[in-house]
Amino acid sequence: MSTDKGMDKQRFLISSGIQVQTLELWIEQHWLVPRETAEGLEFTDTDVARAGFIRELKQDFGANDAGIDVILHLVDQIHGLRQILSDLRAGMEKPLE
């Protein structure tokens, strides 16, 4: 379970160092998927880290948008598999009743 604290859009922009237009584009491309609340979009520390990762891919590695799509998809799959393995491990550690 995530322990990330929620932050509003303005705080996210300050924390991530990206511009509003960039944020809107990345949300449109589903590179960032903030939680929608009654108060607006809610971001987490994980979203800030992901934005930094995307920025590094673009600026430092020269990845294009199609490349970033593939990279983020693979990273998400890896995280999903790690969660499944963690759940399996926890299930195996439980004593049989």
DATA-V45171 format. One record per residue. N is the residue number from 1. SS is DSSP state (alpha for helix, beta for strand, coil for the rest). PHI is phi as a letter, one per 40 degrees, with the letter a starting at -180 (NA if undefined). OMEGA is omega in radians with two decimals (999 if undefined). Layout:
BEGIN
n={N/N}
ss={SS/SS}
phi={PHI/PHI}
omega={OMEGA/OMEGA}
END
This chain:
BEGIN
n={1/2/3/4/5/6/7/8/9/10/11/12/13/14/15/16/17/18/19/20/21/22/23/24/25/26/27/28/29/30/31/32/33/34/35/36/37/38/39/40/41/42/43/44/45/46/47/48/49/50/51/52/53/54/55/56/57/58/59/60/61/62/63/64/65/66/67/68/69/70/71/72/73/74/75/76/77/78/79/80/81/82/83/84/85/86/87/88/89/90/91/92/93/94/95/96/97}
ss={coil/coil/coil/coil/coil/coil/beta/coil/alpha/alpha/alpha/alpha/alpha/alpha/alpha/alpha/coil/coil/coil/alpha/alpha/alpha/alpha/alpha/alpha/alpha/alpha/alpha/coil/coil/coil/coil/coil/coil/beta/beta/beta/coil/coil/beta/beta/beta/beta/coil/alpha/alpha/alpha/alpha/alpha/alpha/alpha/alpha/alpha/alpha/alpha/alpha/alpha/alpha/alpha/coil/coil/coil/coil/coil/alpha/alpha/alpha/alpha/alpha/alpha/alpha/alpha/alpha/alpha/alpha/alpha/alpha/alpha/alpha/alpha/alpha/alpha/alpha/alpha/alpha/alpha/alpha/alpha/alpha/alpha/alpha/alpha/alpha/coil/coil/coil/coil}
phi={NA/c/b/c/c/c/a/c/d/c/c/c/d/c/c/c/g/b/c/d/c/c/d/c/c/c/c/d/c/g/c/b/b/c/c/c/b/c/c/h/c/b/b/b/c/c/c/c/c/c/c/c/c/c/c/c/d/c/c/c/b/g/c/c/c/c/c/c/d/c/c/c/c/c/c/c/c/c/c/c/c/c/c/c/c/c/c/c/c/c/c/c/c/c/c/c/b}
omega={-3.08/3.08/3.13/3.05/3.14/3.06/3.14/-3.05/-3.10/3.12/3.09/-3.12/3.12/-3.10/-3.06/-3.13/3.09/-3.13/-3.14/-3.11/3.11/3.12/-3.12/3.11/-3.11/3.06/3.11/-3.14/-3.13/3.04/3.02/-3.13/-3.14/3.08/3.09/3.11/3.11/-3.13/-3.10/-3.14/3.10/-3.11/3.14/3.05/3.09/3.09/3.11/3.12/3.13/3.10/3.09/3.10/3.12/3.14/3.10/3.12/-3.11/-2.99/-3.03/-3.07/3.11/3.13/3.06/-3.06/3.13/3.10/3.13/3.07/-3.11/-3.11/-3.13/3.10/3.13/3.10/3.12/3.09/3.12/3.12/3.10/3.12/3.10/3.12/3.11/3.12/3.11/3.11/3.11/3.13/3.13/3.11/3.13/-3.12/3.12/3.11/3.09/-3.13/999}
END
